[in-house]
Structures are given as structure tokens and as C-alpha cells.
Amino acid sequence: MDRESFLTEFRAELRRIGLDPDEIQSLAVHGDPARWLAQLRALPVGSAWTDVFPGEPEGWTPSAPEPERAFGPFDYQAPPFGIAVFASLEPGAPVVALDAAIDRARALGYPIHGAGAILDRGHPHLYIVLPLGASEEDADEIADALRDRNGIGNAYPIIRGRHAGDA
């Protein structure tokens, strides 16, 4: 079965059981497509997303925003969370480049609530958390100052507390 045929049938089965296939922003399934379709065809009308994807927690839907959490001990520990700047280390760059990036960000003169490196999927990343009420423009300036310099490959603002559809 080709990819397009599978997706067409997969979406049709979701509609049949009463689920909106447009809630799925991207789909990666492992295993035999025919097995997936057989599983869907066996579900009765009114089934939940957790029947389609049984490994997900009760009440889960693909369009539900992930709960926000603190990035680390340097972040606000409970909502509301401030705007943050994420920066990734270039492959092969020394981890001390993250400390130098924090120093560069502080030298810009913007107030910083906290900053720190975390290990994510075996790769170190940096978060610089701005105070509550900081502007997106401040975060953009910091990201621009860090991006593609001295071991930092990418940097961009993370605007927390906003979900798809928010203005």
C-alpha cells in the first residue's frame, strides 16, 4: 500500500469513528500500514484518541498543547513562565561555548531571570529565561546576538503561555 492510499484510508477511518483527522499535525506510524488500518476498522464509533493510540494517557488528544514546565532550576518553577531564548551547541563545539553565550547575553544589558545548560537527548542546549513582562523584541535581540557565533549553531525565542490559535 502506498503512503497516499494509507493516509486516505486512515483519515476516513478516523472520521468513521468520530475523530477529526485534522487534529493530527503530523503522523509517524511504525509497523505494517495494513495492521494500523485493521486496528482502526475494529474500533467502534465513539472511540477515543487513546483507543487509536493506546500508549497515550487517558484523555489525550493530538491537538492538546503540551503542559508547560520549568526548563531547569534557573527558570521560574511554576507558571507564569517568562519568555526564553533557546540556543543549541554546534556539533563538536566545546560545552564551555554555552557559558560564553550566557556571558554574551548578559553583556547586551537585557535583564535575565536565569540561564543554564541542559542535556536533551544527549546533546547540551542553553536556555536564557527573561523576566516576566520582557518583550519578544528583547528575546529576538538576544537570539540574534547568539546565533551562528562561537559554537552556537541556532538560537531563537520561545514564547511560553501561547498556544496554537492564540493571537
C-alpha positions in Angstrom: 0.0 0.0 0.0 1.4 3.4 -0.9 1.6 6.3 1.5 -1.2 8.3 -0.1 -3.6 5.4 0.0 -2.8 4.6 3.6 -3.3 8.3 4.6 -6.6 8.5 2.8 -7.9 5.3 4.4 -6.5 6.2 7.8 -8.3 9.6 7.7 -11.6 8.0 6.5 -11.5 5.5 9.4 -10.8 8.3 11.9 -13.9 10.2 10.6 -16.0 7.0 10.7 -15.3 6.6 14.4 -16.0 10.2 15.1 -12.5 11.7 15.4 -11.3 14.7 13.4 -8.2 13.7 11.4 -7.2 17.4 11.1 -6.2 17.3 14.9 -3.2 15.3 13.8 -0.5 17.8 12.7 2.0 15.1 11.7 1.8 11.4 11.6 4.6 8.8 12.0 3.4 5.3 12.4 5.6 2.3 12.9 4.8 -1.1 11.6 2.6 -2.5 8.9 0.0 0.0 7.5 -2.5 -2.8 7.0 -2.2 -3.6 10.7 -3.0 0.0 11.6 -6.0 0.1 9.3 -7.3 -3.2 10.7 -6.9 -1.8 14.2 -8.9 1.3 13.2 -11.6 -0.7 11.4 -12.1 -2.8 14.6 -12.9 0.3 16.7 -16.5 1.2 17.2 -18.0 4.7 16.5 -17.3 6.9 19.5 -13.8 5.6 20.2 -11.3 8.0 21.7 -7.9 9.0 20.5 -6.4 6.8 23.2 -8.1 3.8 21.5 -6.3 4.7 18.3 -3.0 5.4 20.1 -3.2 3.2 23.2 0.1 4.2 24.6 -1.1 7.8 25.3 -2.5 8.9 28.7 -6.3 8.9 29.4 -7.9 12.0 27.8 -5.0 12.7 25.4 -5.7 14.3 22.1 -3.2 15.1 19.4 -4.2 18.8 19.4 -3.8 19.3 23.1 -0.9 21.6 24.0 1.9 20.0 26.0 1.8 21.2 29.6 4.4 23.9 30.2 7.2 23.1 32.6 10.3 24.8 34.0 13.4 24.4 31.8 15.6 23.8 34.8 16.4 25.2 38.3 17.3 28.5 36.7 13.7 29.0 35.4 10.5 30.1 37.2 9.4 26.9 38.9 5.6 27.5 38.3 3.5 29.4 35.8 3.5 32.0 34.7 6.7 31.4 32.8 8.8 34.1 31.1 9.9 34.3 27.5 13.1 32.3 27.0 15.8 32.1 24.4 16.9 28.6 23.3 20.4 28.1 21.9 21.9 24.9 20.5 25.5 23.9 20.5 27.2 23.3 17.2 28.3 19.7 16.8 31.8 19.3 18.1 31.8 22.7 19.9 33.0 22.6 23.5 30.3 22.9 26.1 32.0 26.0 27.6 30.6 27.8 24.5 27.3 27.8 26.3 28.8 29.6 29.3 30.3 32.1 26.9 26.9 32.6 25.2 25.4 33.4 28.6 28.1 35.9 29.3 27.4 37.5 25.8 23.7 37.7 26.5 24.3 39.4 29.9 26.7 41.9 28.3 23.8 43.0 26.0 22.3 44.7 29.1 18.9 43.0 29.0 17.7 41.7 32.4 17.9 38.0 32.7 16.0 36.0 35.2 18.2 32.9 34.9 20.2 30.8 32.4 21.6 27.4 32.2 22.5 24.4 30.1 20.5 21.2 30.0 21.2 17.9 28.4 18.5 17.0 25.9 18.7 13.7 24.1 22.4 13.5 24.8 23.1 17.0 23.4 23.6 20.1 25.5 21.4 23.1 25.0 21.1 26.5 26.6 18.0 28.4 27.9 18.1 32.0 28.8 15.0 33.0 30.7 13.9 36.6 30.7 11.9 38.3 33.5 8.1 38.2 33.4 6.9 41.1 31.2 10.0 41.0 28.9 9.3 41.7 25.3 9.6 39.4 22.3 11.9 42.1 20.8 14.3 41.7 23.7 14.3 37.9 23.1 14.8 38.4 19.4 17.8 40.7 20.0 19.4 38.1 22.4 18.8 35.3 19.9 20.3 37.3 17.1 23.4 38.1 19.1 24.0 34.4 19.9 23.1 32.7 16.6 25.9 31.3 14.5 28.6 32.6 16.7 31.4 31.0 18.8 30.0 27.4 18.9 26.3 28.3 18.9 24.5 27.0 15.9 21.0 28.2 16.3 19.1 30.4 18.7 15.5 31.5 18.8 12.9 32.9 21.3 10.4 30.6 23.0 7.2 32.4 23.8 5.5 30.4 26.5 1.9 30.7 27.6 0.8 30.9 24.0 -0.8 28.0 22.1 -1.9 27.4 18.5 -4.7 29.8 17.6 -3.6 32.5 20.2 -3.1 36.0 18.8 
